Amino acid sequence: MKVIHDLETPMRDATILRADAYLPEGPGPFPTLLRRTPYDKMSESASRHAERFAQRGYAVVVQDVRGRHASNGELKMGFFSPDVNDAEDGYDTVEWTAEQAWSNGRVGTWGSSYDGWTQWAMAHTRPPHLVAMVPGMIAANLLDRELSGVLRLGRVLTWCVTNLSVDTRRRFGMSGALDRDEAARQFVEKDRSKWLWYLPLAEIPEEALGGTAQLWRAWLADHASDHFGFQRTHHHTNVPALSITGWYDQQIGTIKHFTGMSANGMTQFARENQKLIIGPWTHGYDLNDTVGEVDFGPEANADYVSICSEWFDLWLKGETRGAASKWPPVQLFVMGENRWRAEQEWPLARTRYVDYYLRGRGQANTPAGDGRLSVDPPNSDEQADTYLYDPRNPLMTLYSPVGQQEPYDQRALDGRRDVLVYQTPPLERPLEATGPIAVTLFASSSALDTDWVIKLHDVWPSGFTQELSHGILRARYRNGCDAPAMLKPGEVYEFTIEVNPTSNLFRPGHRIRLDVTSSDFPNFDRNHNTGGSDYFESELRSARQTVYHDSAHPSRITLPIIPR
């Protein structure tokens, strides 16, 4: 193939962005694929994918977004602000790409995470030459990505310090790591991730943030607003899209792209040509069988480029007899059974929503307590459970070194008294839960504001405790992020907590386990329990938490049970 570096792509405001083009052998013109990225167009991932697509007969363009790496302009990240250029820049780049002599004018876009953001940000502008997209692992709503307006501290700060900062240091002539691997090593080994604990978070020193401090503080100042807004633009979007995600990624938001476009896409053609693939994977392009400490079997292995190629072969090459032409609307991987299954919709039409009630006699602290889950509603005399949440000693997240969700054995946390545990007896027959999950929690706190964290686990006969999904609610946002309200200490409230969806077969001998606590750090930032700003203030207070589960307060988790 032929590779052309640093092609100048002029935007409508005369800003020059730069791209690399990978051209197959032969005279062309070729169907063309585009990836717009803040992660360096010459990164190993971008170049490897581009080379493989070119080997399959596609001309490929990989572009640095505005203000990053080889491209000119001011850096504005869509995660942080509504004032970004990704919509216009995406439109202009698609049309520029289609005009090149080596392009046949049919353009598809691909990429996950922020590279998925750039696609959805552009899609509603409807570039005439855009034919299909593969936007993966990106939420439709910022508040789904962050879950109820709570900062995903581990992900976002690590992203700033070890990723964004590398290029901003170079641009601003700052000292420090100029390589992502070195920045990541220093964050873990030299700094020992100390910035995760820094208070107040808004005052993390500039040298640690490497030129991203202004973005970071703007993010914290307006964190509970939906800067994505993609659900509001689906009805302006008319392009087929393949959404790819994993059960250990931003599935709740990626699924909403599929359901939103299927219901509200601009045209019937767009609505009928949305596809969704959900595997047992974490965030990224490596779609492997082993994630964290769980081996999901050989069927879990998938190749990202091959999946994308099948999709683009259908839409850009017109190969109507190819694999993608036979895909169902939804392909999901059922964990526990460790097999793929084809479905026609989400949620599944045959779902039975079953309430599992929190039960016990007031001693649910730790798995050795008396907390249990039951389909039988509670009695009137059941005693509430209590614990002390101290933000100086938060429950620590078990996840990957770069802050991504993965299934690790949760038994390492079992001795903590600030976790209420409710579980079923060992199951006598298999039970499948596939779909959206919600928790209704009757609770009170001694604090003006606090967090409620939910974790759903599959407890194996060996004792291995596999986290399936989680949810969090910052109490002040119980009526919505646009209507914050403090708690009255000691008053009982009914909280509705959205939990990430999952698909899991609980096998005979396994237990369903629900944990209720108030921290999951640093996956989520700590609630200071003061009612003040958790990002611009440093005071921390302990809170006495009470969870009620009597007949007047039937706390419960509603599971999506699939008949088998």
N, C-alpha and C positions, 0 to 999 in steps of 0.2 A: 504494500500500500504506500501511498504518498502522504506525508504529514506536512501541513503548512502551518507554521507557528505565527501567532500574534497578528492575525488578520484584523484590521481595523473595522469595527462595526459602528457606524455613526448613529447616534440617537437623535430624536427630533429636536432636542435642545442643544445639539452640536457636541454633546459629550461623547468622547470616543471610548467605547468598550473594546476589549480584545478577545479573540477566540482562536483556538486551534482547530484545523479541519483535517480529518482523516478520510482519505479518498481511496476507494478500492481500485484495483487494476481494471483497465478497460476504458472505453471511450465515454461511458456515461450517456446522458445524465442519470443520476441515481435518486431513489427515494432517500430522504434525508432525516436524520435524527438530531435533536438538539438537547443539550443539557446546560442549564445556567446555574452556576454554583458560586458560593462564597468560599469554598474550601480549596481553591487553587485548581485551575483547569489542568495543570500538569501533575496533579496528585496521582498516586498509584491506582486508586480506585477509578478515577475518571479516565485515565489513559488506558488502563487495562480493558475497561468496558468498551471504550471507543474502538480500540483495535479489534476486539471480538465482533462488534457490530459491523465494522468495515469488512471483516473477513466474510460476513454473511451478505455482502452486497449493498450495504448502506453507506452513503456519505454521512459523516458524523461531525457535528460542530459542538465543541465544549467551550463555553464562554465564562470568564470571570465576571461576576455581577459588578455593578457600579461601586467604585470605591474599594475594590478588593484586588489584590495582587497586580496583574498587568493592566487592569482597567482604570480609567480616569474617573473623576467625580468624587462626590462626598459619600462616605459610608453612612448608610441609614438602613438598619436592620428591621425587617417587617415584624419580628417578634417583639420589638421594643416600641414601635411607633406606627401610627397610621400614616405618617408623612413619608412615604417611600415611593420609589419610581418603578417598582417591579412590574406593575401592570403595563405601563407605557413601554418600558425597556423590553419586556417580553414580546409585546406586539411588534415593535420595530425590529427585533432580532429575528423573529419568525419570518417576517416579510423580507428582510435583507437576505436571510438564508435561502428563501425560495427563489430569489432573483439571481443567484449565482449560477454560472454556466454548468457546474457539475451537479446541480440539483434539478430534479424533474418537477419541482414545485409542490410536491407532497411532503409535508413536514410532520413528524411526530416528536413528542417530547418525553423525556424520561428523567428519573432521579428521585431519591427519597430524602426524607427529613427536610432541611431547608430547600433542597433542590425540588422537593414536592411543593413547598410553599410557592416557589417562583412560578410553577405551572398553574396552580389554582389562582394565584394573584393575577395572572394574565388571561386566564380562560374566558372570563366574562367579557373581555374586550373583543373576542371573536376574530382573531386574525384570519383573513380569508384563506390562507394556505395551511392553517393548522388542521390536521386530519384526525389525530388520535393522541392520547396522553397515557403515561404510566406514572402517576404521582403516588409515591409510597410513603407510608409511615409519617403522615402529617395530619394533624387534627383539623377539623372544620371550624372549630371555635376555640379561641385561646383558653376559655374557662373550662373546656373539656381537657385540654392539654395540661393545664395547671391544676385542674380539679377544684372547683369552688373558689377560685381566686387565691389559692395558697401557693406560694413560690416553690417550684421544683428546684430547691437550692442546689442539690448535688449535681443535677444535670446542667443547670444554667450557669452556675459559677464556674464549674469545671470547663464548660464550653468557652466561657469568656477568657479564663486564665490560660488554658492550654491550647486554644484554637484561634479565636478571634485575635488575641493579643499578639500572636506571632507576626501577622502582617501589619498590624497597627504599629508595633514597635519599629518595624522596618520603615514604614511611611513617616513616622514622627521622629526618627533618629534616636530612639530610646535604647538604653542598654537592656540586656536580658536575652533570653532564648529566642532565636530566630528560626527554630525548627520545632515542629509540633511534637515530635517524639521527645526532644530534649525538654520542652516546656512541660510535657506530661510527667516526665521523670522527676523534674524539679518539684512539681506540685506534690507528688507522692513522697519523694525521698528527702528533699531539702526542706520544703515547707511543711511536710507531713499533713497536708490538707488543712493547715491551721486556719486558713481564711474562712472555712466553713463555720467556724466557731466565733468569728470576729463580731464584736458588738460596738456600735450599731453597724449593721451590714452596709448602710449607705456610706460609711466612712472608711471602707477598705482602702488602703493607700493606693495611689495612682501607680506606683511601681509594681504592685502586685497585679493590678488589672491591665497593665501594659498598654495604655492608650484607650482602653474601653470604658474608663470610669464615667464619662459623660453619658454613654449609652446605658450603663449599669444603673446609674442613679435615676435616669429618666424612667427606666423599666420599673424600679421599685416605687417611684412616686405615683405611677398610674398602672399598677399591676392588676387591678381587678376589673379592667376594661377589656373588651374583646377587640383587640387590634386586628384579628384575622377577618372576622365578618364574612367568611366564605358561605355560610348558610344563607346569607342575604343576597348572594350573587348567583346561586345555582339556577334561578329562573332566567338568568341572562346567558346561560352557558349552553352550547349546542354541540359539544364534542364527545365522542365515545371516550370513556376513561376506565382504565383498569387500576383499581385501588388495591395495593398490597400492604399487609400489616402482619403483626404477630401477636399472639396472646400475651406476650410479655413486652408489648410496646404500646403505642398510643392508639390502641384498637378502638376505644370508645369514640374518638374523633374521626378516625379514618372510616369507620363504619358509617358515620353520619354523612360523609361525602357520598357514599354509595346510596344510602336511603334518601338523602336529600336530592340527589340528581335523578334517582329512579322515580321520585314522586313529583319533583318540581323543575326538572330540566326544561330548557326553553322549547324544545320540540319533542314530538313523539319519538323521532329517530334517536335523539339523545337519551331520552328516558329509557328506551328499550335496549340501549347498548352500553349499559353500565355493568361492570363485573367486579367482583370482590374475592380476593384470596386471603385467607387468614391461616397462617401456620403456627407452630409452637415456638416461634422465634422471638428474639429480642431485637433491639433497634440496630439497623445496619443492613448491609448487603450480603452478609454471610448467612445463608439460610440452611443451617446445619441441623443434624439430628441430635446433637448434645448441646444443651443450653444450661448454664449453671451446673448443677449437680444431677441433672436428669437426662437420661438417654431416651429419646422418644422413638427410637427405632429407625430402620433404614428408610421408611416411607417419608420421614420428615425431611430428608435431604432434598434440596431443590437448587436449581441453578438460576440465578436472577436473570442473566443475559438470555438464557434459553426461553424463560417465561416471556420476557419482553419481546423477543424476536418473534415468537409465535403470534403475539398480539399485533405487532407491526406488520408481519407478513400478511395478515388478514386485511388490515386497513390501508397499508401503504403499497403493497404489492398485489392485492386483490386475490390472494390465494384462498379461495372460499372452501376448499377441501382440506385446509390445514387444521391443526389441532384446535386453534382458538375458535374456529367456527362451530365447534361442538361443545364449547364450554357452557356449563350452566351459569346462571347469574351469580351463584355463590359457591365457592369451594372452601370448605373449612376442615381443619384437622381436629379430630376428637382426641384430646389427650386421655390417657388411661387406656383407651382402646388402641390408640396410636395408629389411626387410620384416617384417610381422607374421605370426605363424603360430599356429594353434590346436593345442593339445596336450591330452591326456587325463589326464596325471599328471606328477608331479615326484618324482625324476628321470625322464627319458623312458625308457620300457621298452626301446626299441631301442638304447640307448647301448652302445657298445663302449669299455671303459676301456683306454686304450693308455698304456704307460710310455714316456716319452722320457727317456733317460739322459743325465746330465751326463758329458761326455767332454772330454779335453784332455791337454796335456802340462805342466801346471803354470803356464801363463801366461794365465789367463782374465781377468785384470784389464783392464777397458775393452773396448768392442766391437772394438778392433783386435787383441785377444789371440787365443788359439787355442781358446777355449772353444766347444763345440758341443753341440747336442742331437741325439740319435740314437735310433732304435728298437732299435739293436743294443746289447746289454749291453757294459760296459767290459771291457778286458783287465786282466790281473793286474798289469801293470807301469806303469799310468797314474799319473802323479805328481799329488799333491794340489796344490790352489791355496790361497794364503794372502793375507791382507791385514791391515792394522792399522786397527782401529776406535778412533777418538779421539772421545769424546763432546763434546769442546770444538769439534770440527769435524764435526758430523753431516751426513749427506746431507739436503739440504733438499727438502721436499715441493713439488711443483708442483701447486697447487690454487687454488681460488677465494679471493678476499680475505677471505671470512667463514669459511674453513676447511672447505669442502665439496669432496668429490672431483669432479673434472672431467677429461676427457682433454686434456692438454697435451702438446706435443712434448717427449719426455724427452731429446732430444739435448743439451739444455743441461747435463745431468749427465754426459755421456759421457767427460769427461776424468778422472774421479775414479778413483784406484787402489783405493779401498775398496769397489768394486762388481765382483763377478765376473759375467761375461756369458757365457751359453751360448745359441747360436742355431742354427736349422736353415739349410741352404742355401735359396735361393729355391725356393718350392714350385712343382712342375710342374702340379699340379691343385688345385682348391679343396678345402679341408678345414674342416669345421665342428666347433667345440667348443661344446657346450651342456650345462651341468650343473655338479655339484660338482667341485672340484679339490683334490687333495692333493699335497703334496711330502714325500718321504722323504729326509731329509738326514743324512748321516754327517759329523759335524763335531766339532772340539774347540776349546777356547778356553784362553787363559792366565788367564782371569778366573774368579772364583767364580760369577758370574752375568753373562749377556749376552743380547742379543736376536739372533734370526735373522729377517730380513725377506726376503720373497719378492715379486717383481713379475713379472707376466706381461704381455708386450707383443706387439703386432702391428706389425712393421716394414714399412712400405710401400716400394715400389720407389724412391720419391723420397728415402727415408731417414727420413721422418717416423715417429716412434716413439710409437705410441698405447698408453698403459697401459690394460690391460683389467681387471685385478684385482690384489689384493695380499693378503698374509697376514703375520702376525707371531707369533712365539712367544717369550715370555720364558722363558729356559732353566730358571729355578727352578720354573716351573709346567709342566714337561714331563710330569709325572704327574698333572696337574690342579691347579686353583687351590686346592683344599682339601688338597693334599699338597706344599707347596713344599720343594724340596731343592736345595742348592748343588751346583755342578759340582766335580769334581776336575780342577784345571788340567792340561791336556795329555791327558786321557783322551778316547777317541773314544766318542761317544754316537750312537745312532740317534734322530733327532728326527722326529716326524710333525707337519707344519704344515698346518693347514686354510687353504685359500685361498678368497677370495670366489668364488662361482660366476659364470659369465658365459655369454653366447651370442654367438659371433662366427664369421663365415665368413672364414677366411684365404684370400684370393684368390690365384690363380697369380701368381708373382713376389714375393709377400710372404714374410716370414720369421716363424717363431715364436721369440720370445726370452724367456729366463728370466734374471732378475737375482737374485743372492744378495748381501745386504749385512747391516748390523747397525743401521741407523737409517733413519728416515723422519720427519724432524722439520720442523715441529711437528705433523704429522698424528698421530704417536705421540710420547709423551715419551721422552727419552733414557734408556737404561740406563746407570747410572753405572759399571758393571763392578766394583763393590766388594763386592757381596753384601749390602750394607746397604739402608737405605730410600732409594729413588730420589726420594721426595717430602719426607722430613723431614731429609735430610742433603745436604750440598753438595759433598762430595769427588767428584772425577772421576778415573778412571784409564783409560789406554789398554789395549786387549786385542789380542793376536795371535790371529787367527782362521784356522782351517784347515778346508777342505772336501775330503773324500775322495770319490773316484769310481773305484775300482778294482773288480775282480771280487769282492773280499771286502766292499766297501763301495759297493754300487750306488745311489748317490744318483740320484734321478729325480723327475720330475713326472708325475703320472697325469692324463691329459686325457680328458674325456668326449667321445669322437668319435661323431658322428651320421652313419650311412651316408647317402649321397645318390645 
